[in-house]
């Protein structure tokens, strides 16, 4: 417990150094790194893989480890928060309690699903954060129970992507929040920002990473692969469809996360943390959970078959490769798991061009008033005291003002008739019923809904259609469905137990958590279903 107590002291008071640590030779890797490339489906990686840098993290890991081409999620809520919970716990949303990225709160609107309303985010008075919704134990929780001298560090550009991998009480858990002035955390983890993080933020302001416009490394190669830079349906977060992309002066809070330099900035903090907390420098294996969100923002704005996505994947993958090599130069061989939380659909314009003209892009913001108008036409005005029949629509849930059978039935009838919607169900009724066996659509939806659903009606897009949120009308793509382009993700494992091998059979995604646990030398968390 001495090492953990020392780390806690550093977090609370910002201690500048630790006493020297000694170690004896060990066959077990002393550091397990789990890197999630947000929004990297199996087919998308297969298309981009030949064009990635051999020295990048992905190809160098494939060259020396086990490459599972398809690990398949067993639920339909293929979103960032459920995916990160599943990677580190093995649990579907039904068991993890994590069914969405955001939730609707009356009087506040759309808020992070991590916001507990109690534990204030450092640097903000209007947001909280903690793992309060997480019901499943994670590998991090098991490590801290079985190996109390080991350290758990979780670092990401999104709150959910740092909080969920870290479990209940990680030693360090930080994420980026532009409104908080940069990388931050919450009072769940420590009363205030430690001096070391405040000092690093002062030395490395994130705004500096926005000063240089983003230009493609090899325009000729990109044009040969994808055609002209500008394509229909591209552009979001303040960026238009064409390179260069200049984030200076943009007011969209997600503009920074959309730049390759945001991953560089995050990994710079990772280097600071690894050195300061001496990760991997004794015989108790530490866990470093990283999440690269830049691919997700770029994928949403430009699609997976765009100049931007290809360029950003190449850049962030090379940056992670450099980071891994630096770690190994300092601590020796590490264990590495590379995977993704979900895939994504193509831009509907590309889908139309391929002959699937039934693909639809719809937004919750524009659909909610139409649903409310239908309910008023069908049911009349809401009763006194109710603000609306349908108060909110935050993917993937509609939030009703009144949970009466007639309201649910009328809302379901309208939703199921809309182009682009593949399924709409009473979330609480599904949560109360047994989960069907197998991978039928009903089973995938049942596992997607937590036992205590955050909303009233679960909505899933039809195949090749996309449900958008926080995006301008007519652009972008998304995920969050039962279709295989969303559910199938790659997994690459490097470690002494894993010989070089390429596996083409589909594997259950719930084995990833067991694999991480095996690398760390601890038992698998409850909902893991074996190892890869």
Secondary structure, 3 states (H helix, E strand, C coil): CHHHHHHHHHHHHCCCCCCCCCCCCCCCCCEEEEEEECCCEHHHHHHHHCCCCCCCHHHHHHCCCEEEEEEECCCCCCCHHHHHHHHHHCCCHHHHCCCCCEEEECCCEEEECCCCCCCEECCCCCCECCCCCCCCCCHHHHHHHHCCCCCEEEEECCHHHHHHHHCCCCCEEEEEEHHHCEEECECCCCCCCCHHHHHHHHHCCHHHHHCCCECCCCHHHHHHHHCCCCCCCCCCCCCCCCCCECCCCCCCCCCHHHCHHHHHHHHHHHHHHHHHCCCCCCCCCEEEEEEECHHHHHHHHHCCCCHHHHHHHHHHHHHHHHHHHHHHHHHCCCEEEEECCCCCCCCHHHHHHCCCCCCCEEEHHHHHHHHHHHHHHHHCCCCCCCCCCEEEEECCEEEECCCCHHHHHHHHHHHHCCCCEEEEEEHHHHHHCCCCCCCCHHHHHHHHCCCCCCCCEEEEECCCCEEECCCCCCCCCCCCCCCHHHHEEEEEEEECCECCEEECCCEECCHHHHHHHHHHCCCCCCCCCCCC
